[in-house]
Amino acid sequence: MKPVVRVVGCLARAPGLSSALRATGLEVTTSTHDRIEALAEATYDGRGLVLVDAADPAGAALLARPHLSALPVLALAEEDEALPADAMRLVVGPPADELAHHIAEVANEPRNLRRQPRVRVDLAARVGAAPARARDVSLYGLWLAPAPELAPGTAVEVSVRLGDGAAVTLDGRVVARRGDGLAIGCRPCTDHDLVLWLHLILAGLERSPIHAESDPFDWFV
């Protein structure tokens, strides 16, 4: 079942976002109503989310409703704009295609990605001796595309070249393959690799329009 982004009201502060979301493969529907019960029923299967602009009257009305925690709500808002605790923030400003990438990340994931948020990158990498390209990274994983053809379960060593020329070496295992890309579960090989890996992830989270407030270590608590 294709994930659905249900837009309540108008996304005036992100022109072109609905089209950019459709370009990622998501289904986008629009609604003028903000009834919690109807939206909760529509998102019951977990395949999708509700997207609002916090400055739009319909979006603001939804955010003010009680029992908001019944919905997976993503609110387009400024960094200093107050939101209810149950809503995730999508920071106003980045281009529509970048925002769509982050929304697709949440919509395609059945659990709350704040627990292990991903950082969008574009870095040269190697899987063994084969060239690849790192497209997003998280504390314990990365997505490579293009990447060599390897079967799920294959043990690999991955090297990711950072922007300053330093390289991080990771022990990994192929989790899944889709098209020309590989999902790799990984961990840094040495303490030095761990420091570089954490620096890459934390710097990316700080720039992220959706994960700037997240803590990649909160699952330890």
C-alpha positions as CSV (number, residue, x, y, z in Angstrom):
1,M,0.0,0.0,0.0
2,K,1.4,3.4,-1.0
3,P,2.0,5.8,1.8
4,V,-0.4,8.8,1.7
5,V,0.3,12.4,2.8
6,R,-3.0,14.0,3.8
7,V,-2.7,17.8,3.5
8,V,-5.2,19.7,5.7
9,G,-5.7,23.3,4.4
10,C,-3.1,25.2,2.3
11,L,0.7,24.9,2.3
12,A,1.2,28.5,1.3
13,R,4.7,28.7,2.9
14,A,5.9,25.7,0.7
15,P,4.8,26.3,-2.9
16,G,5.3,23.3,-5.1
17,L,5.6,20.9,-2.1
18,S,2.5,18.8,-3.1
19,S,4.0,18.2,-6.6
20,A,7.4,17.4,-5.1
21,L,5.9,14.9,-2.8
22,R,4.1,13.1,-5.7
23,A,7.5,13.0,-7.5
24,T,8.9,10.9,-4.6
25,G,6.1,8.3,-5.2
26,L,3.8,9.4,-2.4
27,E,0.1,9.7,-2.8
28,V,-1.1,13.2,-1.8
29,T,-4.7,14.0,-0.9
30,T,-6.1,17.3,0.3
31,S,-8.8,18.1,2.8
32,T,-10.5,21.2,4.2
33,H,-11.7,19.4,7.3
34,D,-9.8,19.0,10.5
35,R,-11.8,16.3,12.3
36,I,-9.4,14.2,14.4
37,E,-11.7,11.2,14.2
38,A,-11.8,11.1,10.4
39,L,-8.1,11.7,10.0
40,A,-7.2,9.1,12.7
41,E,-9.3,6.5,10.9
42,A,-7.6,7.4,7.6
43,T,-4.1,6.9,9.1
44,Y,-4.9,3.9,11.2
45,D,-2.8,1.5,9.2
46,G,0.3,3.6,9.8
47,R,1.0,4.1,6.1
48,G,1.1,7.9,5.9
49,L,0.8,11.1,7.8
50,V,-1.1,14.4,8.1
51,L,0.7,17.5,6.8
52,V,-0.3,21.1,7.8
53,D,1.0,24.6,7.6
54,A,0.9,26.0,11.1
55,A,0.1,29.4,9.7
56,D,-2.9,28.3,7.7
57,P,-6.3,28.6,9.4
58,A,-7.2,25.0,8.9
59,G,-3.8,23.8,9.9
60,A,-3.8,25.9,13.1
61,A,-7.3,24.7,13.9
62,L,-6.1,21.1,13.7
63,L,-3.0,21.7,15.8
64,A,-5.3,23.3,18.5
65,R,-7.5,20.2,18.7
66,P,-7.4,17.9,21.8
67,H,-6.2,14.3,21.3
68,L,-3.7,15.3,18.6
69,S,-1.5,12.4,19.6
70,A,-4.0,10.1,17.8
71,L,-2.5,11.4,14.5
72,P,1.0,11.3,12.9
73,V,1.1,15.1,12.3
74,L,3.9,17.0,10.6
75,A,3.6,20.8,10.8
76,L,5.3,23.3,8.5
77,A,6.6,26.0,10.9
78,E,9.4,28.4,11.6
79,E,12.1,27.3,14.1
80,D,10.7,29.6,16.8
81,E,7.1,29.0,16.1
82,A,5.3,27.2,19.0
83,L,3.8,23.8,18.2
84,P,2.0,21.2,20.4
85,A,4.3,18.5,21.8
86,D,2.5,15.8,19.7
87,A,3.4,17.4,16.3
88,M,6.7,17.0,14.5
89,R,8.2,20.2,13.1
90,L,9.1,20.7,9.4
91,V,11.2,23.9,9.2
92,V,10.1,26.5,6.7
93,G,12.8,27.6,4.2
94,P,14.4,24.7,2.3
95,P,13.4,24.0,-1.4
96,A,10.3,21.9,-2.0
97,D,12.2,18.9,-3.2
98,E,14.4,18.8,-0.1
99,L,11.4,19.1,2.2
100,A,9.7,16.3,0.1
101,H,12.7,14.0,0.7
102,H,12.4,14.4,4.5
103,I,8.6,13.9,4.4
104,A,8.9,10.8,2.3
105,E,11.4,9.5,4.9
106,V,8.8,9.8,7.6
107,A,5.9,8.6,5.5
108,N,7.7,5.5,4.3
109,E,8.7,4.4,7.8
110,P,6.2,2.6,10.0
111,R,7.8,3.8,13.2
112,N,8.8,7.2,14.6
113,L,12.0,8.2,12.8
114,R,13.0,10.5,15.6
115,R,14.4,7.4,17.2
116,Q,17.1,6.9,14.5
117,P,16.8,9.9,12.2
118,R,18.6,9.8,8.8
119,V,20.8,12.6,7.4
120,R,20.7,13.3,3.7
121,V,24.2,13.3,2.2
122,D,26.0,12.9,-1.2
123,L,29.4,11.4,-0.5
124,A,31.8,9.1,-2.4
125,A,32.0,5.6,-0.9
126,R,33.4,2.2,-1.6
127,V,32.0,-1.2,-0.8
128,G,35.1,-3.3,-0.7
129,A,36.9,-2.3,-3.9
130,A,33.7,-1.2,-5.7
131,P,32.7,2.4,-6.0
132,A,29.4,3.6,-4.6
133,R,27.6,6.8,-3.4
134,A,26.3,7.4,0.1
135,R,22.9,9.1,-0.1
136,D,21.7,9.1,3.5
137,V,23.2,7.9,6.9
138,S,22.0,7.2,10.4
139,L,23.6,6.0,13.6
140,Y,23.6,2.4,12.5
141,G,22.9,2.4,8.8
142,L,23.3,4.0,5.4
143,W,21.8,4.0,1.9
144,L,24.1,3.6,-1.1
145,A,23.0,4.4,-4.6
146,P,24.5,3.5,-7.0
147,A,26.1,0.5,-5.3
148,P,27.4,-3.0,-6.4
149,E,25.0,-5.9,-6.7
150,L,25.1,-7.8,-3.5
151,A,22.6,-10.0,-1.9
152,P,20.9,-9.2,1.5
153,G,22.9,-10.7,4.3
154,T,26.3,-10.2,2.6
155,A,29.0,-8.9,5.0
156,V,30.8,-5.8,3.7
157,E,33.3,-3.2,4.6
158,V,32.2,0.3,3.6
159,S,34.4,3.4,3.3
160,V,32.7,6.8,3.2
161,R,34.8,9.8,2.1
162,L,33.8,12.9,4.0
163,G,33.7,16.5,2.6
164,D,37.1,17.4,4.2
165,G,38.8,14.3,2.7
166,A,38.8,12.1,5.8
167,A,37.4,8.6,5.4
168,V,35.2,6.6,7.8
169,T,35.4,2.8,7.6
170,L,32.4,0.8,8.6
171,D,31.7,-2.9,9.2
172,G,28.4,-3.7,7.7
173,R,25.9,-6.1,6.3
174,V,23.5,-5.7,3.4
175,V,19.9,-5.3,4.7
176,A,18.0,-4.8,1.4
177,R,18.5,-4.0,-2.2
178,R,16.1,-1.7,-4.2
179,G,16.9,-0.7,-7.8
180,D,20.6,0.3,-8.0
181,G,20.8,0.9,-4.2
182,L,21.7,-1.0,-1.1
183,A,20.6,-0.5,2.5
184,I,23.5,-1.3,4.8
185,G,23.4,-1.9,8.6
186,C,26.7,-0.8,9.9
187,R,29.0,0.2,12.8
188,P,32.2,2.2,12.8
189,C,35.4,0.0,12.8
190,T,37.4,2.0,15.3
191,D,36.9,4.8,17.9
192,H,38.4,7.3,15.4
193,D,35.8,6.2,12.8
194,L,33.1,6.5,15.5
195,V,34.0,10.1,16.2
196,L,34.0,11.0,12.5
197,W,30.7,9.2,11.9
198,L,29.0,11.0,14.9
199,H,30.3,14.3,13.7
200,L,28.8,13.7,10.2
201,I,25.4,12.7,11.6
202,L,25.1,15.4,14.3
203,A,26.1,18.2,11.8
204,G,23.5,16.9,9.4
205,L,20.8,16.8,12.0
206,E,21.5,20.4,12.9
207,R,20.9,21.4,9.3
208,S,17.8,19.2,8.8
209,P,14.4,20.9,8.4
210,I,12.7,18.0,10.2
211,H,15.2,16.5,12.6
212,A,17.0,19.5,14.1
213,E,15.3,18.9,17.5
214,S,15.9,15.2,17.5
215,D,18.4,13.2,19.6
216,P,20.0,10.2,17.9
217,F,20.8,8.8,21.4
218,D,17.3,9.0,23.0
219,W,16.7,5.3,22.5
220,F,19.4,4.6,25.2
221,V,17.1,6.1,27.8
